[in-house]
Amino acid sequence: MEKQEFERLLQEKTIQVENILKDWLPREEGYGKTVAEAMNYSLLAGGKRLRPLLMLETYRLLGGKGKEIEPFMAAIEMIHTYSLVHDDLPAMDNDTYRRGRKTTWSVYGEGMGILAGDALLNYAFETALEAAFPAQEGTSEPGKLRAVMRALQIMARKSGIYGMIGGQTADLEAEGCSEPLSQERLLFIHEHKTAALIQAAMMAGAILAEASKEQIEAVEKCACNIGIAFQIQDDILDVVGDSRELGKMVGSDAMNKKQTYVTARGLEKAREDVERLSSEALYILQELPGDRGFLEDLIRDLIHRRK
């Protein structure tokens, strides 16, 4: 696909995701108004909308055509956003800017920042469950209902202690560690902190499309490679990126004495591994049916991004 055509499609699809997300925003009213405002401030802060995009494209690739994907797309972005809100807190990374604007806690206060993150996680599952209850009561097929429940289970596991939170725990405990991190621990952090939620997005898309067990397993492996490569590229950009392009400070990892893939393996090896992992991901994708053109270009664009 030509670069210009890809960028046009990406813009169209990102706008589509934004509109779906806006359909599921919490209402800012009553005594809970402030936390809803903080949630919406966090959700509407921009970003690539990578996870809902990957979910939608995987769903369509494997033959999905229904509307049940939409609340799941909103839900995965809520889970991702809650993790960023909590990452930015003083007790974690203590960041006051993200995507070129003030972080949630620095606008609404630390306590409200904690509550906004908690609320986003809870609201994500409340939103995704709407897929189990279509507008016309009694129209949900047993197969579709099982797919919704299985997709929810995957999202819960991949975002919990056996996924993203497990990775964040290992990452937090590694901070300030005087000994170099082992390759095994570093990969555990990347596989769980970053890749797990990308796996959740793509696997949920495959499950909701009622893909085969073999196809879902292939998607899981493909998404793992995408996630690790994405995180390694993030580590690279923290060293060589442009803060004006990134919308955040570069060099924060070194300033916080944080061990990353670059500090452990070196810049050249990190770049080589990004290439290897992305090539493997694209190879796995070629084994799946459907039109893969846009999804392949999206993966290349995300992994080799400069911001």
Salt bridges, closest charged atoms under 4 A:
GLU5 OE2 - ARG8 NH2 2.75
GLU7 OE2 - LYS3 NZ 2.97
GLU12 OE2 - ARG8 NH1 2.42
GLU18 OE2 - ARG49 NE 2.82
GLU29 OE2 - ARG27 NE 3.11
GLU37 OE2 - LYS33 NZ 3.98
GLU57 OE2 - LYS13 NZ 3.02
GLU68 OE2 - LYS144 NZ 3.07
GLU70 OE2 - LYS67 NZ 3.29
GLU77 OE2 - ARG49 NH1 2.76
ASP88 OD1 - ARG98 NH2 2.81
ASP118 OD1 - HIS86 NE2 3.65
ASP171 OD2 - LYS193 NZ 2.68
ASP171 OD2 - LYS258 NZ 3.20
GLU210 OE2 - LYS144 NZ 3.52
GLU217 OE2 - LYS213 NZ 2.70
GLU220 OE2 - LYS158 NZ 2.97
ASP234 OD1 - ARG305 NH2 3.26
ASP235 OD2 - HIS190 NE2 3.17
ASP242 OD2 - ARG244 NH2 3.25
GLU268 OE2 - ARG271 NH1 3.62
ASP273 OD1 - LYS269 NZ 3.21
ASP273 OD1 - ARG276 NH2 3.67
GLU275 OE2 - HIS304 ND1 3.60
GLU280 OE2 - ARG276 NH1 3.58
GLU296 OE2 - ARG292 NE 3.33
ASP297 OD1 - ARG300 NH1 2.89
